[in-house]
């Protein structure tokens, strides 16, 4: 039996070592990619929180009462009197 398998034994050992090295490499690569994924998920969560803050800030800046207050204080605008309101309909000429 040793005469028949003697030529194959070094090849099998080489394949075994290559297989073990491949497992080590793939495991290491998997850990690296998982760590990168975890960092990217944390960054995505932080960006989501920041986006929510920006939306809240935008809604507060664009609130109707704030716009009206700024129009009155900085642009000296006022609410028009009923006689000053002109309703324009589509296709109608205004003179």
C-alpha positions as CSV (number, residue, x, y, z in Angstrom):
1,X,0.0,0.0,0.0
2,X,2.8,2.4,0.8
3,X,4.3,1.8,-2.7
4,X,1.1,2.8,-4.4
5,X,0.4,5.9,-2.3
6,X,4.0,7.0,-1.8
7,X,3.8,9.3,-4.8
8,X,0.5,10.9,-3.8
9,X,1.3,11.6,-0.2
10,X,3.4,14.8,-0.8
11,X,0.8,16.1,-3.2
12,X,-2.0,15.4,-0.6
13,X,0.0,17.2,2.1
14,X,0.5,20.1,-0.2
15,X,-3.2,20.3,-1.0
16,X,-4.0,20.0,2.7
17,X,-1.6,22.9,3.5
18,X,-3.0,25.0,0.7
19,X,-6.6,24.3,1.9
20,X,-5.7,25.3,5.4
21,X,-4.1,28.5,4.2
22,X,-7.2,29.2,2.1
23,X,-9.4,28.8,5.2
24,X,-7.2,31.1,7.2
25,X,-7.2,33.7,4.4
26,X,-11.0,33.6,3.9
27,X,-11.6,33.8,7.7
28,X,-9.4,36.8,7.9
29,X,-11.0,38.5,5.0
30,X,-14.5,37.7,6.4
31,X,-13.5,39.4,9.7
32,X,-12.2,42.4,7.9
33,X,-15.3,42.8,5.8
34,X,-17.5,42.3,8.9
35,X,-15.6,45.0,10.8
36,X,-16.0,47.4,7.8
37,X,-19.7,46.6,7.6
38,X,-20.1,47.4,11.3
39,X,-18.3,50.7,10.8
40,X,-20.4,51.6,7.8
41,X,-23.6,50.7,9.7
42,X,-22.6,53.0,12.5
43,X,-21.9,55.8,10.0
44,X,-25.2,55.2,8.3
45,X,-27.0,55.4,11.7
46,X,-25.2,58.6,12.6
47,X,-26.1,60.1,9.2
48,X,-29.7,59.1,9.7
49,X,-29.8,60.9,13.0
50,X,-28.2,63.9,11.5
51,X,-30.7,63.8,8.6
52,X,-33.5,63.8,11.1
53,X,-32.1,66.8,12.9
54,X,-31.8,68.7,9.6
55,X,-35.4,67.9,8.8
56,X,-36.5,69.2,12.2
57,X,-34.4,72.3,11.7
58,X,-35.9,72.8,8.2
59,X,-39.4,72.4,9.5
60,X,-38.8,75.0,12.2
61,X,-37.2,77.5,9.8
62,X,-40.0,77.0,7.3
63,X,-42.9,77.2,9.8
64,X,-45.7,79.5,8.7
65,X,-45.5,81.6,11.9
66,X,-41.7,82.2,11.5
67,X,-42.1,83.2,7.8
68,X,-44.9,85.6,8.8
69,X,-42.8,87.0,11.6
70,X,-39.8,87.6,9.4
71,X,-42.0,89.1,6.6
72,X,-43.4,91.6,9.1
73,X,-40.2,92.5,10.9
74,X,-37.6,92.4,8.1
75,X,-39.6,93.1,5.0
76,X,-42.3,95.3,6.6
77,X,-45.0,93.2,5.0
78,X,-48.5,93.0,6.3
79,X,-51.6,91.0,5.7
80,X,-53.6,92.6,2.8
81,X,-57.0,94.1,3.5
82,X,-60.0,92.3,1.8
83,X,-60.2,95.1,-0.8
84,X,-56.5,94.6,-1.8
85,X,-56.8,90.9,-2.6
86,X,-57.1,90.1,-6.3
87,X,-58.0,86.6,-7.3
88,X,-56.5,85.5,-10.6
89,X,-58.0,82.5,-12.5
90,X,-56.2,80.5,-15.1
91,X,-56.4,82.0,-18.5
92,X,-57.6,85.4,-17.2
93,X,-55.7,88.6,-18.1
94,X,-54.8,90.9,-15.2
95,X,-54.4,94.5,-15.8
